[in-house]
Amino acid sequence: MTAAVVLGGGMAGLLAATVLADHVDEVFVIEGDQYPDAPGPRRGLPQGQHNHLFMKGGADALDELLPGTTDLLRAAGAKQRGLPQDILTRGPRDWFERSHTDTWLLLMSRAALDDVVRGQALKNEKLKVLQNTKVIGLVGDARRVTGVRIEKGGREAGQSVTEETLTADFVVDATGRRARTPQWLEELGVPAVPEDLVDAGFAYASRWYEAPEGTPEDFPGVMIQVQPGTGRPGRGVALLPNEGNKWIVTLFGSKGGEPPTDEEGFANYTGDWDHPVVPKLLAGATPLTEIRSYRGMQNRWRHYEKATMPEGYLVIGDANAALNPTYGTGMTVSAKSALELRTELRAGGGLTPGLAKRVQGRIAKIVAFAWQTSAGNDVFFPGVQTSVPVKGEKFQIWLASRISQVAARNQTVCNIAFTVGTFVAPVSRMFSFAYLWPVLRGPRKAALTADQAIAQFPGFGNLLDDTRTEQRVPVSHPQ
Ligand SMILES: Cc1cc2nc3c(=O)[nH]c(=O)nc-3n(C[C@H](O)[C@H](O)[C@H](O)COP(=O)(O)OP(=O)(O)OC[C@H]3O[C@@H](n4cnc5c(N)ncnc54)[C@H](O)[C@@H]3O)c2cc1C
């Protein structure tokens, strides 16, 4: 009998477990939480209260791993929106023209998304989830991990707690952003693993709303991205349709630009941009939850691929690289990483020596791109704390700004930028003449004004009419 143990039953853990099930007799998933019976929040996933968009590249990977999942997500109410053709988008510099691209986002609450993905993954009878069970350490030595130490029962719930050991032929650590992996490895005598940190002090404030009555089915939502390199804090917002008639509204900002968390400040937030589109929409919507904040969104990449790691131990998902969620890449990286595990398992015919090292190397390539899109931007916000040296700062800021200016007006550049950015097209597309020439030449026409950008979207209906947007007294219904 061969057994794999997966630590953490979140997105990365369940997808890795799905892949492993084809190559071992049993897969145990150790999850500290009790999963909710219906879509709902849970303690081990505090980020679930905030906006979670799924990029097309990640959604495609999800379908490869668990066929039919994105159809189930749509059936459960996920909204598919082309980027930027179906979402009013303001890039770091300008409002985008409504041009067609070959990519999209799936928009849904994290709770509903997880419910569907979990349902799909747990159809596999080889997966056994030990819920309310906490990993407290590893078994083995610096050369090989042979199992894990677990604690069953809930100290928090005042239940009695028992400690046990589970042996495993292969262990995947997917314990998320708050992973204790470095301590566990240290206990085995593994030398410290090199780590990169870029912390621009980003914070979120989020709230769910019931969309106003009469909101059109093709309501586009609003995405306003942060601009690095101006010397000012970044400020942005995502107001996006989710399942049901719900909107999730997430305000975000870097150090010094943290979003307001009070009723009035939230409802009237216009960041640094030139139009009160968000307050106008919110004025007609009904709050469904309180305003919730989230901090600690630093980019942290633990370079297990560079370390001398014990055999049989792979670190995946946020436990390996936690990325600033403002850029929306985390779940996509997790899904694509699980595909890399599958590729290596298939190539080698199962659990072969060096498997974890090879997969860790493959995952590093995916993370490297996601890291560039998030940490690579974040290093240019004021007050950033970083362990990463920044080279060619002026050129990088100029290039990022130029790309966003041109992409906002040029369909080809826009398509390449968004398909690469959402993990649909390879990065090499950005080195093509079709991309580089317009970027070097610069914008050929004036940027859209906010009103012109909004006018491109009939899906706003009359929601932005001044007659509709007299302020309501917000009613709080904590979820
Ligand atoms: C505020 C916020 C917003 C985000 N928005 C987006 C977005 O829009 N798009 C996107 O793609 N990504 C987003 N992300 C990132 C996304 O949440 C993660 O990348 C994704 O959940 C990674 O999955 P994971 O399995 O590594 O970690 P998680 O999904 O966090 O799962 C970790 C699991 O491990 C369990 N666990 C932890 N420690 C133990 C232990 N000791 N024993 C047993 N179980 C344990 C936890 O209970 C949890 O179930 C966001 C993140 C944050 C913080």
The ligand as a Gaussian input file, in Angstrom:
#p B3LYP/6-31G(d) Opt

LIG

0 1
 C       -7.565000      38.771000       0.873000
 C       -7.186000      37.790000      -0.211000
 C       -7.822000      37.838000      -1.444000
 C       -7.451000      36.957000      -2.455000
 N       -8.008000      37.056000      -3.707000
 C       -7.622000      36.213000      -4.687000
 C       -8.168000      36.312000      -5.999000
 O       -8.956000      37.200000      -6.316000
 N       -7.781000      35.396000      -6.927000
 C       -6.869000      34.411000      -6.639000
 O       -6.561000      33.605000      -7.515000
 N       -6.332000      34.303000      -5.414000
 C       -6.671000      35.172000      -4.439000
 N       -6.114000      35.061000      -3.201000
 C       -5.130000      34.008000      -2.954000
 C       -5.810000      32.680000      -2.658000
 O       -6.658000      32.811000      -1.531000
 C       -4.738000      31.632000      -2.400000
 O       -3.725000      31.735000      -3.353000
 C       -5.291000      30.232000      -2.461000
 O       -6.286000      30.047000      -1.501000
 C       -4.116000      29.271000      -2.222000
 O       -4.529000      28.070000      -1.795000
 P       -3.745000      27.260000      -0.668000
 O       -4.361000      25.918000      -0.709000
 O       -2.275000      27.397000      -0.814000
 O       -4.114000      27.992000       0.681000
 P       -5.538000      28.103000       1.358000
 O       -6.592000      28.063000       0.327000
 O       -5.427000      29.271000       2.259000
 O       -5.685000      26.760000       2.189000
 C       -4.836000      26.390000       3.243000
 C       -5.575000      25.313000       4.036000
 O       -4.697000      24.729000       4.983000
 C       -5.381000      24.570000       6.216000
 N       -4.320000      24.551000       7.248000
 C       -3.429000      25.533000       7.518000
 N       -2.582000      25.132000       8.493000
 C       -2.946000      23.866000       8.824000
 C       -2.437000      22.910000       9.752000
 N       -1.388000      23.165000      10.540000
 N       -3.054000      21.702000       9.834000
 C       -4.130000      21.408000       9.048000
 N       -4.653000      22.284000       8.147000
 C       -4.053000      23.487000       8.035000
 C       -6.321000      25.764000       6.274000
 O       -7.400000      25.530000       7.151000
 C       -6.760000      25.860000       4.819000
 O       -7.879000      25.052000       4.561000
 C       -6.450000      35.965000      -2.193000
 C       -5.826000      35.912000      -0.947000
 C       -6.166000      36.832000       0.028000
 C       -5.413000      36.794000       1.338000

